[in-house]
Amino acid sequence: MTDTWIISANKNIAALVDLGREYGGKVNVIVAGDVDIAGVDRVIRIPIEKDAPVEVAAPVFGNVLAGLANRGDMILAANRPAERVLAAAAAARLGAPIFTGLRHAQPDGDLATGHLARFGGIADQDVAFRGPYVAVVDGGGEIEGEAVESEDASHNTAAADTYSARIVSEEKDNVQSAQLNQAQRIVCAGRGFNNKEDLSLAEDLAKAVDGELGCTRPLSEGTSWMSRDRYIGISGVSVSPDLYIAAGVSGQIQHTSGINDAKVIVAINNDPDAPIFEQADYGIVGDVYQIIPALTQALQS
Ligand SMILES: Cc1cc2nc3c(=O)[nH]c(=O)nc-3n(C[C@H](O)[C@H](O)[C@H](O)COP(=O)(O)OP(=O)(O)OC[C@H]3O[C@@H](n4cnc5c(N)ncnc54)[C@H](O)[C@@H]3O)c2cc1C
């Protein structure tokens, strides 16, 4: 039986657990620090000091997996900064390949196989390896289920020394982390908006539909009007909401490859020939500065 090993420093791993259940074998979590893990078959805990960053445990994750992961097993990590480091360290220790864009996984004898989205979903690829592979994917929401008692990592392998580092200060920015990949409704602002202040129109519409505000890359990486975790597309986030409203978005493929799984797409653009209309279920040809306030008002009343 081929198993799944989830590398984690966080309890937001529901999507990884789902992938593991689909894979069929046992779903095991190796977790750093005091995070409570529920709803899986086995939890191995790597203790770390309170003032240490989880990355100090990177060599131990690799060693635990080297002792436990078998041929055909799948190793998953959430696409978050700390877990990316842990996943990379594990892949290096195991000499295993590391992927992004894993959509489905199914075992095939002692082969680790997976179905990957390539180029932001424009192409698909099936992979199969004789050893385990590591995949970094969206972690999803918080795991639910019965609490699982954890085992100490040192029972399973000779734990390598952790790196020596501690956090000496923390500076929090005011950016609210967006969970766009879990949002059911998204309003996406594009370069049809002339100023950062005007984005309040899109924000009001997002509130009126009880959704999240996202953007195209130029609004994040070009102008820095919005944080990087809010831009959608091939190099940003892939989303799958029930409703996606593209406002002042042209619809270049680097953007639309991130919305292939949206159920209903509404586009507002003043150019009737904008490519976004080819993918939209509903299109409004008009000025975002007129259409959006009118829509918001209609939804609020
Ligand atoms: C390697 C690479 C990776 C990339 N990755 C991404 C990615 O992940 N995500 C992403 O978004 N982009 C990405 N891009 C950029 C992408 O190619 C486009 O440049 C970008 O998506 C365009 O953003 P936009 O639609 O906001 O702007 P534009 O293409 O400039 O479109 C603005 C649209 O607004 C309309 N408009 C203007 N004024 C109004 C108004 N008043 N009312 C209504 N409509 C109006 C215009 O008609 C136009 O269609 C990438 C590019 C490269 C090269």
The ligand as an ORCA input file, in Angstrom:
! r2SCAN-3c Opt
* xyz 0 1
  C       5.783     35.218    -17.609
  C       4.560     36.019    -17.335
  C       3.746     35.636    -16.296
  C       2.600     36.371    -16.019
  N       1.798     35.965    -15.002
  C       0.651     36.630    -14.756
  C      -0.236     36.203    -13.731
  O      -0.015     35.227    -13.023
  N      -1.353     36.922    -13.543
  C      -1.693     38.019    -14.296
  O      -2.735     38.621    -14.055
  N      -0.872     38.443    -15.272
  C       0.295     37.783    -15.507
  N       1.115     38.227    -16.489
  C       0.790     39.489    -17.173
  C      -0.252     39.295    -18.276
  O       0.379     38.907    -19.469
  C      -1.042     40.591    -18.520
  O      -0.125     41.619    -18.823
  C      -1.891     41.017    -17.354
  O      -2.701     39.946    -16.914
  C      -2.781     42.177    -17.787
  O      -3.433     42.677    -16.668
  P      -4.742     43.536    -16.883
  O      -5.773     42.716    -17.587
  O      -5.100     44.118    -15.574
  O      -4.245     44.755    -17.784
  P      -4.439     45.087    -19.298
  O      -4.058     43.979    -20.168
  O      -3.817     46.417    -19.530
  O      -6.027     45.226    -19.444
  C      -6.784     46.249    -18.901
  C      -8.191     46.086    -19.441
  O      -9.013     47.043    -18.835
  C      -9.893     47.589    -19.810
  N     -10.254     48.905    -19.333
  C      -9.503     50.046    -19.294
  N     -10.188     51.055    -18.724
  C     -11.415     50.545    -18.414
  C     -12.551     51.092    -17.785
  N     -12.603     52.365    -17.356
  N     -13.639     50.303    -17.649
  C     -13.610     48.999    -18.065
  N     -12.546     48.428    -18.639
  C     -11.446     49.193    -18.804
  C      -9.111     47.589    -21.091
  O      -9.989     47.535    -22.204
  C      -8.276     46.329    -20.953
  O      -8.935     45.225    -21.559
  C       2.269     37.507    -16.790
  C       3.092     37.873    -17.870
  C       4.233     37.146    -18.125
  C       5.104     37.545    -19.264
*
